[in-house]
Amino acid sequence: MHCSRRLGTLLLINGLFIGFAQTQEISIATPESRPIAGPLLHPFHLERRVVSPAKLSNTPRLESLVRAGNLYLSVRDVIALALENNIDIAIQRYGPFLAREVLRRAQSGGFLRTVGVPIYAGPQSVSLEGVNVNAIGLAESGSGVGSGGGIVSQIGTTPPGLDPYLFAYANFQHQTTPLSNTLVSETTALLNDSQFFEAGYGQSFLSGTSAQLTYESYRSKVNSPANVLNPYTQGYLDLYITQSLLQGAHIGVNNRNIRVARNNMKVNGLQLQLQVITTVSAILNLYWDLVSFNEDLHIKEKAVQAAQKLYDDNQKQVALGTLPAIEVTRAAAELSSTKESLLLAQTNVAQQETVLKNAISRSGAVDSWLDDVHIITLDHIAIPEHEDLKPTEELMREAVTQRPEIEQTKTNLESSRINIRGTKDALLPTLQGFVELTNNGLTGVANALANGASGVPDPYLVGGYGNLLSQIFRRDFPNYSAGFSLNIPFRNRAAQADYVTDQLNLRQSELQLQRSIKQVRVDVKIAVVALQQARARYESARDTRLLAERSLEAEQTRFKFGESTVPLVVQAQRDLAGDQSAEIQSMANYTHARVAFDQAVGQTLEANGVSMDEAVSGRVARQSHIPETPPSPEAAASAVNRDGAK
């Protein structure tokens, strides 16, 4: 099971760009090549690619969930809106694209670039009163938030440039040279009209081999009778090959940037996955806190109604003379206190709605229509009767294989091992062997000015430009050369220090991996304890609330028969309202603990039905659904059962 999950993660990372190709949010378009230069320049990738503008508008899903000024949200809808509109995820979505371009750069022999951005922790609720911080503080434990981007190091042997190159040069010249010696050129002023052409192609390879093929052609026409060929053309075709024999002679050294760039692509994909997990967890906490705030608001409203009724009843009884006037004052004080509590609850709801709307939209409160709508939560907190948890040791093993932070650390550790080969290779001397093969040619026409003193031209050399090319390709006048170049630096302290530094960093990274694994195990253990504690606190709060209800009923019964007093009834009502709020808060604590547990074990996406393909594309295929008769805010708030069921 673990192997299949890990394989699925790897396949997801490798297939990220399939999802990217289907998204409309981010695209890199290549305009069609121009008809004239396109076919010629295409092999050399002389192209202009355009990145689409950043999308700043919300998806249609958000407006589709609005009815009569209310935004109806279920848990699945709020997750879908976060995947489509949350800016933290949208920012991180560029990471794999950037890593892909760095890989493209490395494949040309270029240095790596840093492209990763840190994980954004996500929004928090406006009030964390009573929330178990230990259950939601995984990001602060050292294993929940990473900087991303992978490993970037340029120390060691410089990789060869792998992009081929083409060069050309042309020179047209007229030259007049006065001569003090006329014996050689038989003229007092030598006039030379010349044309020089040079073209070549070169390329380096991961094996440490470099090759360059050069063709040169020189044509000269002079006013001298001394040359037997005038005008004449000479040229050559030269092949020059070098091979590194010590430093830079291994493919594993020269392609290390490419391999590290591929690892960094994987790291950036995991970074996106980690951002989705972090954001979804934060969104869930926001949603369930809003649910608890709404339910607490409903409790406060009932408390105000009860206090108002008590105040009205006391006024009537005082008017009848059955109660002393002081009881009206006490009832008025209780009414004022409950109204203050109601005002605080209303403030929490309004502020929480603002935070949640900002998290599920790209424009936030900038859109006036979104700022005016009221959120109606369609789901309520449901506490299962039993916790069906696997053994803690098994959960720890799953977390180590499923947490993206661990996979990131392992991948970066592999990149460090790849890079250390480059610094080790730099300790070697530089030894290069070279071979040069040159084919020469000469052609021209008999000099019409010749007086015979310089001899008769060889018929083999008389001809046009085709004769020159024939001589070159027949290899009539070949040159051969071979040799080597050796450079031995004494002491070589920089390379030695770099190699030892990389070894120390590698050992440090191995310890950091072990530390991360240990911390994940601690996270799981803490999350399990926090979940169990949250359940126990909820059960205790529920039992306390049930007892408070019975106490109030008993006190009200005693009051009817004259065996109790108004202050005792008021106190019982106050106790029940406080116990109801405590139960709601314990239910919210449980949701936080559950979210933190899923995050610690690495099952947040699976537990909430989140598809990384949809997160990558920024489009959730599932359509949102609003009931034909949406519940009113009052009905939504009263739909919760005090035993924790819907």
N, C-alpha and C positions, 0 to 999 in steps of 0.2 A: 504493500500500500504506500509506504513512504517512497519507495523507488519510483512508483508510477507518478506520485505527486511531483517529485523532483524532476522527473523527465518531462512532465507537463509544463513545469516552469521553464525549463531550458528550451523546449519547443516554442513556448510563448515568446521568450526573448528573441529567439532566432527568427520568429515570424512577425515581429513587431511591425516591420515595414510593409507587410501585406496589409495590415490594418491601417497603417498610415496612408497607403495608396488609395484606400477607400474613403478616407475622411475628406471633408470639404474645409475643415478648419485650417489645416496646415498643408500646403502643397508647394513643391518646387518645380516650376514649369520650365521647360527648355523650348524657346521659340524656334520655329522652323528655320533651317539654315537658308541663307540666301542662295539663289540658283547658281550664281557665278562662282562664289568662293566655297559654298557648302561642301561639295564632294571632295575638294582638295584639302580643306582644313579639317574635315571631320576626323581623320585618323589621328590628328594631333590634339583633339579635344579643345579646339579653340572655340568655345561656346559660351553663351551668356545665359545663366540660369536666374530665374526670378522667383523670389519667395513671396508667397501671398501675404497680404496685410494681416495684422493681428485682428482677430474677431472680438469685438467689444459689445456685441448685442447678445441677448438671451435667446435660447431656443424657444420655439412655439409652445413647448410643454408647459412653461410657467403660466402663460396667459390662459391656456386651456383649462387650468385648474381653478380659475376664478369664477365664482357665481355670486351675483348680487352683492359685490363688495367684500366677499369672503374668499380666502384662499384655502381650499380644502386639501389637506396633506395627510397622506398615509406614510408609513415608514418606507415603503418601497418607492413612493413618489419622491420623498425628500432625498433618498439615495440617488435616484435617477437624475434629479435636478442638480445634485452636487457633481455627479459625473459629467454632466453636460455644461454646467455654468460656473462651477467653482474656479476662481482665478488661480488658486494655489496649484490645483491639478493642471490647469491650462499652461501655467508657466513651466511646470516640470515636464509637460508633454513635448516641449522643444528639445529636451535633453538628448533623446535618442537621435533626433535629426542632427544635432550638433556633433554628437559622437560619430555619426556616419560620415560627416564631412571631414572630421579629423582622421578617420580611417582612410578616406580618399586621399588626404594629404600625405599620410604615412606610406601609402602605396606608391607615391611618386618619389619617396625618399626623403620627404620633409620631416621636420621635427614635430613632436606632439604639441597639442595645445590643451589648456585647461578649459573645460566647458561646463562642468557641473555646478549646480546651485544647491544650497542647503535645503533640507526638508522644512517646510513651514508647519509649525505645530498645530495650527488650526485654531478656530475661535473657541472661546470659553463662555460659559453661561454667566449671566450678570450676577448670580449669587451662587456661591458654593457652600452655603451654610448646611452643615450636617453631612456633606459628602465625604466619603472616605478617601482622603488624598492618597493613601498608600495604594489604593486599588486603581487609581488613574494616573499615577506618576511614572509610568514606564518610560516615557520619553526622557525623564530626568535621571534615569538609572545608568545612562551611558550606552545603552544598546538600542534605544528607540529612535534616535535621530542621527542621521549621517550627513556629511557634507557632499558626498557623491562625486562624480567626475572621474573616478578611477585614479590610476598612477600616471604621473607625468615626470619623466626623468630624461635628461639629455647628456648624461655623463657617460664617458667611455668612447669606444671606437665610433666614429661618425659613419652612419649608414650611407651607402652610395645613392646618388640620385638615379632613380629608375625610369624617369620619363625620357624617352628618346628625344634627340634634338637634331635640327637641320640648320645648316648655316650656308651662306652664300656671300660672295664678295666679287665685285667687278671694279676695274679701274681702266680708264681711257686717258692716254697721256700723249702729249707732243712735247718733245724735249730737244733743245738746241744746246750743244756742248762745244765751245771753242777748244781747239786742240793745239798744244805746243809741240807735239810730236806727230808728224804726218805719216810716219813709216807704217804704222799699224792699220789705220783706217784710210790712208791715202786721201785725206781731205783735211782742210783747215778748220772746218766746223761741221760736227757730226749732227745730222738731223735724224731723230728717231720717233716714228709714230708707232705706239705700242698699245696693245689691248691685253688686259690680264683678267682671267676668270678663275674663280675658286668656288667649289661647292663640296659639301661634305655631310655625312650622317654619322652620328655617334650614339652610343647607348652603353649603360652600365648594367650589370646583372648582380643578383643576390649572391652569386658564387664568388664575388670579388673580382670579376672579370670586367674589363672595359675595352671597348673596341671603337675605332674611328676609321671610317673610309673617306679618303679625301681625293678629289680630282682637281688638278690645276692645268690651265692652258695659258700659254704666253705667245702672242704673235707680235713680230717686230718687222718694221720696214725702215731701212736706213738709206742714206745717200752715199754709202761707201762702196767702192768697187772691190774691196778686200773680201767680202763675204761671198762664198760660192752659192749660197742660197739667200735670196732676197726678193720678196719677203719670206720669212720662215716662221714656222709654228712649232713650239716644243711643249710637251705636257707629260704628265705622269698620273698614275693611279696608285695611291698609297694606302695600305692597310696596316694600322698600328694597333697592336693588342698588348694590354698589360694585365698581369695577374698577380693579386696579392698572395703571398706565400706564407706569411706569418700573421701579422695583425690584419684583421678584416678579411680573412681567407675562408671563413665558415658561414654557411647560410644561416645557421642559428644565431649568429651575431648580427648579421646584416639585416635580417628580417624581424628583429626583436620589436621595433616600433610598430610594425604591422600587427604582430601578435598581441602586443599590449593594447593597441587601438581596438582590436576585436574584443579583448577582455573589457576594455572601458565601455564599449557599446553594451555589453552585457550588464556592466555595473550601472550604466545610466538607465537601462530598462528596469533593473531591480529598483533603482532610485524612484522611478515613476510608480512602480508597484507599491513601494513603501509610502510614497506620498498619498496614493489612493487609500491605503490602509489607514494612515494617520488622519486624513480628511474625513473618511467615512466614519471612523470612530468618533471624531469630534462632532460631526453632524448628528450622529445618533445620540450623543450626550445632550446636544442642544435640543433635539426633538423631545426626548423623554423628560428633560427638565421643563420644557414648555408644557408638556402634559401634566407634570406634577404641579407646576405653577397654576395652571387652569383649574385643576382639581382643588388645590388649596384655596384658590379664589372662590370657588363654589362653596367651600366650607365656611369661609369668612362671610360670604353673603348670607348663608343660613344663620350664622351667629348674629349678624346684624338684624335679621328678621326676628330671631328669637328675642334679642335684646329690645327691639322696638315693641314687640308684643308685650313683653314684660313691663316696659315703661307705660304703655297705654293702659294695661290692666291695672297697674298700681295707681295711675291717675284716677281711674274710675273708682277703685276701692277707697282711695283717700277722700274722694268726693262723697262717697257713701258713709265715710267715717269708720270703715272696718280696718283701715291701715293707718299707721302714723305717717305724717308728711315726710319724715326722713327717708322712707322707702322710695319715694319718687326721686329724691336726690340720688340715692344709691343706684336706682335703675338708670337715671340719666347719665351717671358716671360710667356705668357698664356700657351703655349705648355709645357713648363717646369713645371709649376704649376699643370697642369692636369696629367702629367706623375707621379709626386710625389704622387698625390691623388690615381692614379691607383696602384702605388706600395704599398701603405698602404692597399688598398682594397685587393690586391693579398695576402698580408701578413695575413690579417684577415681570408681569405678563407683557406689558407694553415694551419694556426694554428687551426682553427675551425675543419677542417677535422681530424686533429691529435687527438683532444679532443674527437670527436664523435667516431672515430675508436677505441680509447682506451675504451670507455664506452660500446661498443657493442661487445667486444671481451675479451677473457681471457688472451690472450698473448700480445695484444696491438702491439706496434711498434717492439716487439721482432721478429715477423714474417716479414721477408724482403719483401715478396710479398704483405703483407697488407700495409706495410709502403710506397710502391711504387704506389699503386692504387689511383686513383682520384675518389672522390665521386660525382655521378650525382644524384641530387635530382629530383624525378619524380613528386612530388606534389608541388603545389604552394599555397601561402597564399590566402585564399578566405574569404573576409569579407561579412557576410550575410547582406542583405538589412535592416533587422529589427532584434532587439533583442527580442526574445520571452521568456521573463523571468517571472517566477511566482512572486507573491507578496513576498516582502522581509521577512515578518513574516513567511510565509509558508516555504521559503527556510531555515530560521533559525531553524524551527522545524525539517525539514528533516536532516539538518546538525547534530543536536544533536543526532538523532537516527542512523545516518549513519557513522559518523566519528569514526574510530577505536580507536582513543585516548580516547574518552569518554567511550567507552565500556571497554577499559583497566582499566581506573581509577575506574569504577564501580566494576569491577571484583576484583581489588586489595582492594577496600574498603570492599567488602564482605569477602575477606581473612582476613582482619584485625579484622572484627567482629568474625570470627571463632577463630582466635588466642587468642582473649581476654578471651575466655572461659578457656583456659589453664592457664593463669596467675591468673584468679579469682579462679580457682580450687586449685591452689597452696597455697591459704590462709587457706585451711582446714587442720586440723590435719591428720596425717597418722594413719588410723585404718584398720587393716587387721585381718580377721578371717581365721582360718585354720582348716582343718579336715584331719586326717591321719588314714588310714585303712591298717593293716598289717596282712598277713597270713603267719604263720610260719610252718616249717616242719623239721623233723629229721629222718634220716634213717641210717642204717649201718648193719654190720654183728657182730655176737657174737665174743667177744675177745678170740682168741685161747690161749692167755697168762693168761687169768683170772684164779684166784685161788679160786673164789667163795666168797671171803671176801667182794667184792663190790656188791654182789647181782646177780640176774638173769635178763637179758635184757627183756624188755616188747616185747612180740611177735609182737605187733602192730608197733613197731619201726624197726623191723628186715626186711630188704629188700634192693632192689637196688634203682637206681635213680628214677625209675617210682613210687616207694612208696613215695618218697619225693614230687614229683609233685602232686600225688594224695592227700596227706595231705594238700598241699597248696591250691589246687583248691576246696577241700571239706571244707576248712576253719575249719580244726580241731583245730587249735591253733591260734585264731584271737586276734589281738590287736586293740583297738580303742582309739583315742585321739582327742580332739578338744580344741580350745582356741582362743585367740586373742592377738594382739600386738598393743599397742597404743603409739604414739609419738606426743607430743604436744610441739611445739617450742614456747618459750616465745618471745613476741614482734614481731618476724617474719618480721623484717623491710625490708629485701630484697624482699620478696613476695609482701608486701604492696606497695613498691616503684615500682615494676614491673607492678602491676595492675593499679596504678594511671598513670604511664607512658604510658601504652597501651591505657588507656582511653583518655589521652591528645592527643596521636598520632591519635586516631580514630577521635576525634573532628577536629583535624587539617586536616585529610584526607577528612572529609566531607566538610570543607571549600575549600579545594583544588579542589574537584569535582565541587563545585559551581563556583569557579573561572574559571575552565576549560570550563564549560558551558557558562559562561559569555563571555569568550574569543572567543569561537566558534561563538557566535552571533556577536561579534565585527568583527571577521574574515570575516564572510559572508557579513556584511554591508560594510566593506572596499572593499571586492572583487567586490561587485555590483557597488559601486561608481567607482572603478578603471576600471571596464569593460565599464561602461558608458562614463567615461572620455577618455578611449582609443579609443572608437568609435568616440567621438566628435573630438578628435585630428586627427584621420585618415580622417574624412570627411573634416576637415579644411585643412589638408595637401593636400588632393586630389583636393579641390577647388583651393588652391594656385597654385598647379602644373598646372592645366588647364589654369589658368590665365597667368601663366608664358609661357606656350606654345603659347597662343594667342599673348602675348607681343613680343615673339621672332619672330613669323610669321609677325607681324606688323612691327617690326624693320627691318627685312630682306627686306620686301617690300619697306619700306621707303629708305633703303640703295640702292636698285636697281635704284630708281628714283633720287638718289643723295640728299635725304632729311635727311639722317642719316650719322653717322660716324662709322668707324671701332670700336672705343672704346665702343660705345653704343651697337653695335651688340655683341661684346665680353662679355660685362656686361650682356646682356640679355641671352646669352648662359650659362654664369656662374650661373646666377640666376636660370635658368631652371634646370641645373644639381644639384644645391643645393636643389631645391624644390623636384626634383625626389628622391634624397637620403632621404630627410626628410619624404617623403611619404612612402618609403620603411621602414624607421625606425619606423614610426607610425604603419605600418602593423605588424612589429615585436613586437612592444609594445602591440598591440591588442592580438597577440597570447599568449604572456606572461600573460596578464590579463585574457584571457580565461582559460589557464591552471591553474592559481591561483584560479579562480572562481570555476572550477570543484573540485579542491583540497579542497577549503574551504567548499563547500557544501557536499563533500564526495561522488562525483559521477565520479571520475577520471577513475576508472576501467570500469564502465558502459558506460561512454561517449566514451571510446576508444576501446570498445569490448574486454577487457582483461578478461580472465578466470583465476580465482585463481587456479583451478585444473591444468591448464597448467603452471602457475607460480610455483606451488608446485612441479610439476614433472620435470620442466625444459625442457619440450618438447612442442612445439606448433604444433598442428595437421595441421593447415592450411598451404598449400604449397605456397611458394612465386612465383610470376609470373613477368617475364620481357617481355615487348613488343617484338614482333618478330623483329621489326626494332627499336632498342633503340635510343632515341634522342641523338644527339651530345651535348657536353657541351654548344655550342653556341645556338643550337636550344632550349635546356632546359632553358637557361637563358632568351631567347627572347619570351618564350611561355606565359609569364605573361602579363595580360591586366592591364593597368594602373588604371582601375576602380575597381580592386580587384578581378575579376573573372578569372577562368582558361582560 
